[in-house]
Amino acid sequence: MDRIITETIIGAAIEVHRHWGPGLLERIYEESLIHELKCRGVELATQVPLHLTYKDLHLRHDFRMDLIVQNKVIVEIKSVSELDPIHEAQLLTYLKLSGLRIGLLINFNSLKLKDGIKRLVL
């Protein structure tokens, strides 16, 4: 089931990338991917806050995860010249803090989108 969800997300991302190509702002890809997933009937939440607590202190600043799909997969969207290890570390941190197991890191600023996708599993 999880494999089907990630394949659906990747298929939608490829469709968005075919339409726009590389070189635009992250927000353009994010809005387009949200629309594409909704057109495919996929349940998702956007800009999901991840509330943080340090010991007994509830921090005022939260992280925001780009997308959570089907309450199972975190999708982190980038539009950078290349993915750095810090991008993967960020997604791994989101996975650990959220309790979810699967994440997709998608860099739309790639000539071939398949080269800009990383699937991470805890």
N, C-alpha and C positions, 0 to 999 in steps of 0.2 A: 504493500500500500504506500509506504513512504517513498519508494522508488518511483511510483506513478506520479505522486505529487511533485517530486523534484523534476521529473521529465516534463510535466505540464508547465512548470515554472520556466524551465529552460526553453521549451518550445515557444512560450509567450515572449521571452526575452529575445530570442532569435528573430521573431516577427518584428518586434520593436526595433531591433538593430538593423534589420533589412530596410525598414522604412526610413530611419534617420541616419544610419551610418555612425561613425565615430565623430567626436569633436564637439559635442554639445554639453551643456551643463547637466549635472547629475539630476537636478529637479525635473528636467524635460523627460529623461528616461524613466524616472520614478513615476511620474504622472501617467506616462504612456503605458508602462508595465501594469500599473494598477488598472487602467482601463482595459487592457488586453486580457488580464486575468478575470476581471468582472465579466467581460464578454464571453469568456469560457465557463462561466458559472462557478468560479472558484471563490470560496469564502476566504476573506483576508481582513487584516487590521493594519492600519497605517500609522506611522510615527508613534509607535507604542512606547509609552514611558516605562522605564525600568527603574523602579524606586530603590534607592540605596540606603543602607543602614551601616554605619560604622560603630561597632559595639552597641551602645544603646542610643546613639545619635542618629536620628533620621535626617539625612542630608537634604538640603533645599534644592539641590541640583540633581536632576535625573539624566540618565542616558535616554536617547530615543532610538529605538530600533526601526529601521526603514519599513519593513513589512514582516508580518507573521502570517503565514499561509496555512489554512486549515488547522490552526492551533498546534502545528507540528514543526514547521520549518521557518527559521529566521532567514530573511533575504536582506543582505546588505549590499546596497547599490553604490558603485563608484564610477567616476569618470576621470581617471588619472592616466598619466603616461604609462605607468606600469604598477602592478600590485607589489606592495612591499610586505615584508614579514609582519609589520605592525598592523596591517589590515587583517591578516589572518588571526593575529593575536587578539585584536578587537572583537572579531566574530566569536572566537573561542571564549572570550570573557563573557560576551552576551549569552552564549549557550550555557555556560556554567551558572551565571547569575539568574537566568530565567528558568532553568530546569529543563529546557528543551534539548534534544539530542542532535538535531540536523540543522545545518546552516549552508546557505549558498552565498558565496561572495561573487558578485557579477560586476566586471569592469567593462562598461559600454565603450570605453575609449580604446578599443582593440580593433585592428583591421578585420580579424576573424573572431567573432564573439566566443567561439569554442576555446580560444586561447586565453580568454579573460574570465573564465568561470572556474571557481574552486568549490568543491563540495567537501564540507567538514562534518565529521560525525564524532560525537563524544562516546 
